[in-house]
């Protein structure tokens, strides 16, 4: 008897979508190891491997564009538009190629986060098409005006072909979808003990003086690392391979380690608005410090979300890059809500997939 196959497509943008998709994939494997998952993504395999312990098929395909960026805060709308036009021109060929893959591998279900063409691919393959996200790309592009409005309309049409959306917390309305299931936060679970990590990375500072700096897979071109010299008795952690060598900065270069693994060691996580980092910190109740981000519609929803649900500090872009970082010496703000967001996103989506294949 052949194994059930899940076609899991991930948007071609940064690392965050791949992280949350891989977290769900790992949970599917835990609940039913017989399900073979085909991860369709341009995210590097080492990133998927750090979340998915079992075997899976790796199909490096770009089904969408996301936003072309020089780094985690700066967008290139001109190049983004050019690449979106190219996807539109080629969408029939892209769909045909993926439908052929699905039929050859006898995939019974499409799950996507959240390339619009995935819904059309599922439709033409004759299998259910599900999606998971806290925002759609139509929501990102529409405020940019001009030709982006027409593209947003086209994306909304694609989304309407989706059979079921698992809507994550910190979300926009996602009104293009007709069948919505709200679920909890997604994300990874730390793999290592604090004692192990302290020894491995020679950490001697107390938790209240240990800070994680993480800006996703794109990083920042000009993160002001020189500010760290003003905190000589603190320790900072980064996954940035291009970071300078400083006595109080620990560079974590081994891809076996992930930001979520070291979050429990830290008093705060300093980041930009990004669902996966925010969700993993909220799952672990680690305070968040976020730089503001202009022109990306999701950013304000995320910033509003951490003010509602987590300990937080919001730092204006200019204060982060030109200020003295005194925010680290100040206490985080408490959340407005006394309750916490549900943390069952991985399990809820994975269980639905497992139940589908029963």
C-alpha positions as CSV (number, residue, x, y, z in Angstrom):
1,X,0.0,0.0,0.0
2,X,1.5,3.4,-1.0
3,X,2.1,6.1,1.5
4,X,-0.3,9.1,1.7
5,X,1.4,12.2,0.1
6,X,1.0,15.8,1.1
7,X,2.1,18.6,-1.3
8,X,3.2,21.4,1.0
9,X,3.9,24.7,-0.9
10,X,5.7,27.6,0.8
11,X,5.8,31.2,-0.3
12,X,9.0,32.5,-1.9
13,X,9.7,35.2,0.7
14,X,12.3,35.2,3.5
15,X,12.5,32.4,6.1
16,X,9.4,33.0,8.2
17,X,6.9,31.2,6.1
18,X,9.3,28.2,5.8
19,X,9.8,28.1,9.6
20,X,6.1,28.0,10.4
21,X,5.4,25.5,7.5
22,X,8.2,23.3,8.7
23,X,6.9,23.4,12.3
24,X,3.5,22.1,11.0
25,X,5.3,19.5,8.8
26,X,7.2,18.2,11.8
27,X,4.0,17.9,13.8
28,X,2.3,16.0,10.9
29,X,5.3,13.5,10.9
30,X,5.0,13.1,14.7
31,X,1.3,12.3,14.5
32,X,1.5,10.1,11.5
33,X,5.0,9.1,10.2
34,X,3.5,7.4,7.2
35,X,2.5,10.6,5.6
36,X,5.2,11.6,3.0
37,X,5.5,15.4,2.8
38,X,6.7,17.1,-0.4
39,X,8.1,20.5,0.7
40,X,7.8,22.8,-2.3
41,X,9.9,25.9,-1.5
42,X,13.0,27.8,-2.4
43,X,14.0,28.0,1.3
44,X,17.3,26.3,1.9
45,X,17.2,22.6,2.9
46,X,19.3,23.2,6.0
47,X,16.5,25.5,7.3
48,X,13.8,22.8,6.8
49,X,16.1,20.1,8.3
50,X,16.5,22.2,11.5
51,X,12.7,21.9,12.0
52,X,11.7,18.6,10.2
53,X,13.4,15.6,11.8
54,X,12.1,12.9,9.4
55,X,12.5,12.3,5.7
56,X,10.6,14.5,3.2
57,X,10.7,15.3,-0.5
58,X,12.4,18.6,-1.4
59,X,11.1,20.3,-4.5
60,X,12.8,23.7,-4.9
61,X,10.2,25.7,-6.8
62,X,9.2,29.4,-6.6
63,X,5.4,29.6,-7.0
64,X,5.2,33.3,-6.0
65,X,7.4,36.3,-5.4
66,X,6.6,37.8,-2.0
67,X,8.5,41.0,-1.7
68,X,12.0,41.5,-3.1
69,X,14.1,43.1,-0.4
70,X,17.7,44.2,0.1
71,X,17.4,43.3,3.7
72,X,14.7,42.7,6.3
73,X,13.5,46.3,6.4
74,X,14.0,47.7,2.8
75,X,11.7,46.7,-0.1
76,X,12.3,46.9,-3.8
77,X,8.9,47.5,-5.3
78,X,10.1,47.9,-8.9
79,X,11.8,44.5,-9.0
80,X,8.9,42.9,-7.1
81,X,6.5,44.2,-9.8
82,X,8.7,42.8,-12.6
83,X,8.8,39.4,-11.0
84,X,5.0,39.4,-10.3
85,X,4.4,40.1,-14.0
86,X,6.7,37.3,-14.9
87,X,4.7,34.9,-12.6
88,X,1.5,36.0,-14.2
89,X,2.8,35.5,-17.7
90,X,4.0,32.0,-16.8
91,X,1.3,30.9,-14.4
92,X,-0.3,28.3,-16.8
93,X,3.1,26.6,-17.3
94,X,3.8,26.7,-13.5
95,X,0.4,25.2,-12.7
96,X,0.8,22.5,-15.4
97,X,4.2,21.5,-14.0
98,X,3.0,21.2,-10.4
99,X,-0.2,19.3,-11.4
100,X,2.0,16.8,-13.2
101,X,4.2,16.5,-10.1
102,X,1.1,16.0,-7.9
103,X,-0.3,13.3,-10.2
104,X,3.0,11.5,-10.6
105,X,3.5,11.3,-6.8
106,X,-0.2,10.7,-6.1
107,X,-0.5,13.5,-3.6
108,X,-3.9,13.6,-2.1
109,X,-3.9,17.1,-0.5
110,X,-2.3,20.5,-1.1
111,X,-1.4,22.7,1.9
112,X,0.1,26.1,1.3
113,X,1.6,29.0,3.1
114,X,0.6,31.0,1.1
115,X,1.5,31.1,-2.6
116,X,-1.7,32.1,-4.4
117,X,-1.2,29.7,-7.3
118,X,-1.3,26.7,-4.9
119,X,-5.1,27.0,-4.8
120,X,-5.3,26.8,-8.5
121,X,-2.8,24.0,-8.6
122,X,-4.9,21.9,-6.3
123,X,-8.1,22.7,-8.3
124,X,-6.5,21.5,-11.6
125,X,-5.0,18.5,-9.9
126,X,-8.4,17.5,-8.6
127,X,-7.4,17.4,-4.9
128,X,-8.5,19.6,-2.0
129,X,-6.4,22.8,-1.6
130,X,-5.9,24.2,2.0
131,X,-3.9,27.2,3.1
132,X,-2.5,28.6,6.3
133,X,-1.4,32.1,7.1
134,X,-2.1,35.3,9.0
135,X,-2.2,37.5,5.8
136,X,-2.6,37.2,2.0
137,X,-0.4,38.8,-0.6
138,X,-3.3,40.7,-1.9
139,X,-3.4,42.5,1.4
140,X,0.3,43.5,1.1
141,X,0.2,44.6,-2.6
142,X,-3.1,46.5,-2.7
143,X,-2.0,49.6,-0.7
144,X,0.9,50.1,-3.1
145,X,-1.5,51.2,-5.8
146,X,-1.0,51.3,-9.5
147,X,-0.5,48.0,-11.2
148,X,-0.3,46.3,-7.8
149,X,-4.1,46.7,-7.4
150,X,-4.7,44.6,-10.5
151,X,-2.3,42.0,-9.3
152,X,-4.0,42.0,-5.9
153,X,-7.3,41.4,-7.6
154,X,-5.8,38.4,-9.5
155,X,-4.4,37.0,-6.2
156,X,-7.8,37.3,-4.6
157,X,-9.3,35.3,-7.4
158,X,-6.7,32.6,-6.8
159,X,-7.4,32.6,-3.1
160,X,-11.2,32.1,-3.7
161,X,-10.3,28.7,-5.1
162,X,-9.0,27.6,-1.7
163,X,-11.1,25.0,0.0
164,X,-10.1,25.8,3.6
165,X,-7.9,28.4,5.3
166,X,-6.3,27.9,8.7
167,X,-6.0,31.5,9.9
168,X,-3.2,32.1,12.3
169,X,-3.3,34.7,15.1
170,X,-2.1,38.3,14.4
171,X,-4.0,38.3,11.2
172,X,-5.8,40.6,8.7
173,X,-9.4,39.7,7.8
174,X,-8.4,37.6,4.8
175,X,-11.7,38.3,3.2
176,X,-10.9,36.5,-0.1
177,X,-11.3,33.2,1.7
178,X,-14.7,31.6,2.1
179,X,-14.0,28.8,4.6
180,X,-11.8,29.9,7.5
181,X,-10.7,27.9,10.6
182,X,-9.0,30.0,13.3
183,X,-6.1,28.2,15.0
184,X,-3.4,29.1,17.5
185,X,0.2,30.2,17.2
186,X,2.6,28.0,15.2
187,X,6.4,27.6,15.7
188,X,9.2,25.4,16.9
189,X,10.0,24.0,20.3
190,X,13.5,24.5,21.9
191,X,15.6,21.4,21.5
192,X,18.4,22.0,24.0
193,X,18.7,22.6,27.7
194,X,19.7,26.0,29.0
195,X,22.8,24.4,30.6
196,X,23.9,22.9,27.3
197,X,23.5,26.2,25.5
198,X,25.3,28.2,28.2
199,X,28.2,25.8,28.0
200,X,28.3,25.6,24.2
201,X,28.2,29.4,23.6
202,X,30.2,30.4,26.8
203,X,27.4,32.4,28.2
204,X,28.1,33.8,31.6
205,X,25.8,36.9,31.8
206,X,22.5,36.4,33.7
207,X,19.3,36.1,31.7
208,X,18.3,39.7,32.4
209,X,21.4,40.8,30.5
210,X,21.2,38.3,27.6
211,X,19.6,39.6,24.4
212,X,18.8,37.8,21.1
213,X,19.2,40.0,18.0
214,X,17.4,38.3,15.1
215,X,16.2,39.8,11.8
216,X,15.2,36.8,9.8
217,X,17.0,35.2,6.9
218,X,17.5,38.5,5.1
219,X,19.2,40.2,8.1
220,X,20.0,43.9,8.1
221,X,22.6,45.6,6.0
222,X,23.6,48.1,8.7
223,X,22.6,46.8,12.1
224,X,24.3,49.2,14.6
225,X,26.4,46.6,16.3
226,X,28.7,49.3,17.7
227,X,26.0,50.0,20.3
228,X,26.9,46.7,21.9
229,X,30.1,48.3,23.2
230,X,27.9,50.4,25.6
231,X,26.8,47.2,27.3
232,X,30.1,45.5,28.2
233,X,28.7,43.3,30.9
234,X,25.8,42.1,28.7
235,X,25.8,39.3,26.2
236,X,24.2,39.3,22.8
237,X,23.3,36.4,20.5
238,X,23.1,36.6,16.7
239,X,22.7,34.3,13.8
240,X,24.2,36.9,11.5
241,X,27.2,35.5,9.8
242,X,28.4,39.0,8.8
243,X,28.3,40.3,12.3
244,X,31.5,41.8,13.6
245,X,33.7,40.0,16.2
246,X,32.9,41.7,19.5
247,X,33.7,40.4,23.0
248,X,30.0,40.5,24.2
249,X,28.5,39.1,20.9
250,X,28.1,35.4,20.4
251,X,27.7,34.4,16.7
252,X,25.7,31.2,16.3
253,X,26.8,29.8,12.9
254,X,25.9,26.1,13.3
255,X,22.6,25.5,11.4
256,X,21.6,22.9,14.0
257,X,20.6,25.8,16.2
258,X,17.6,28.0,15.6
259,X,16.5,31.3,17.2
260,X,13.7,29.5,19.0
261,X,16.4,27.3,20.7
262,X,18.1,30.2,22.5
263,X,15.0,32.3,23.2
264,X,14.6,30.8,26.7
265,X,18.0,32.0,27.6
266,X,17.2,35.6,26.8
267,X,15.5,38.5,28.6
268,X,14.3,39.9,25.3
269,X,14.2,39.2,21.5
270,X,15.1,42.2,19.4
271,X,13.7,41.9,15.9
272,X,11.6,43.4,13.1
273,X,7.9,42.8,12.6
274,X,7.7,39.1,11.5
275,X,5.1,36.5,12.3
276,X,7.4,33.6,12.9
277,X,9.7,35.3,15.3
278,X,6.8,37.0,17.1
279,X,4.9,33.7,17.4
280,X,7.8,31.7,18.7
281,X,8.6,34.4,21.3
282,X,4.9,34.6,22.3
283,X,4.7,30.8,22.6
284,X,7.7,31.0,25.0
285,X,6.5,34.1,26.9
286,X,9.8,35.9,26.0
287,X,9.5,39.8,25.7
288,X,9.8,41.3,22.2
289,X,11.5,44.5,21.1
290,X,10.5,45.4,17.6
291,X,11.8,48.0,15.2
292,X,9.0,49.7,13.2
293,X,8.7,48.9,9.5
294,X,7.2,51.2,6.9
295,X,5.2,50.3,3.8
296,X,4.5,46.6,4.7
297,X,0.8,46.3,5.7
298,X,1.3,43.2,7.9
299,X,3.8,45.1,10.1
300,X,1.2,47.3,11.9
301,X,-1.0,44.3,12.6
302,X,1.9,42.4,14.1
303,X,2.9,45.4,16.2
304,X,-0.6,45.9,17.4
305,X,-0.7,42.1,18.2
306,X,2.3,42.0,20.4
307,X,1.0,45.1,22.3
308,X,-2.2,43.2,22.9
309,X,-0.7,39.8,23.8
310,X,2.9,40.0,24.8
311,X,5.5,41.9,26.8
312,X,6.9,44.4,24.3
313,X,8.8,47.5,23.3
314,X,8.2,49.3,20.0
315,X,11.3,51.2,18.8
316,X,11.0,53.7,16.0
317,X,13.3,52.9,13.1
318,X,15.4,56.1,13.6
319,X,15.8,55.5,17.3
320,X,17.1,52.0,16.7
321,X,19.7,53.0,14.2
322,X,20.7,56.3,15.6
323,X,19.8,56.1,19.2
324,X,21.7,55.0,22.3
325,X,19.7,51.7,22.9
326,X,18.6,52.8,26.3
327,X,15.5,50.8,25.7
328,X,17.4,47.8,26.9
329,X,17.8,49.3,30.3
330,X,14.0,49.9,30.5
331,X,11.4,47.3,31.4
332,X,9.2,46.0,28.7
333,X,5.6,47.1,28.6
334,X,3.0,44.6,29.8
335,X,0.4,43.2,27.4
336,X,-3.1,44.8,27.3
337,X,-4.8,41.4,27.5
338,X,-4.7,39.3,30.6
339,X,-5.2,36.1,28.7
340,X,-2.8,34.5,26.2
341,X,-3.1,33.6,22.6
342,X,-3.7,29.8,22.0
343,X,-0.6,28.0,21.1
344,X,-2.1,25.0,19.3
345,X,-1.5,26.0,15.7
346,X,0.9,23.3,14.8
347,X,-1.3,20.6,16.3
348,X,-4.6,21.9,15.0
349,X,-3.4,22.1,11.3
350,X,-1.4,18.8,11.6
351,X,-4.3,16.9,13.1
352,X,-6.6,18.1,10.3
353,X,-4.1,16.8,7.7
354,X,-3.8,13.5,9.6
355,X,-7.6,13.1,9.8
356,X,-7.9,13.9,6.1
357,X,-5.7,10.9,5.2
358,X,-7.5,8.4,7.5
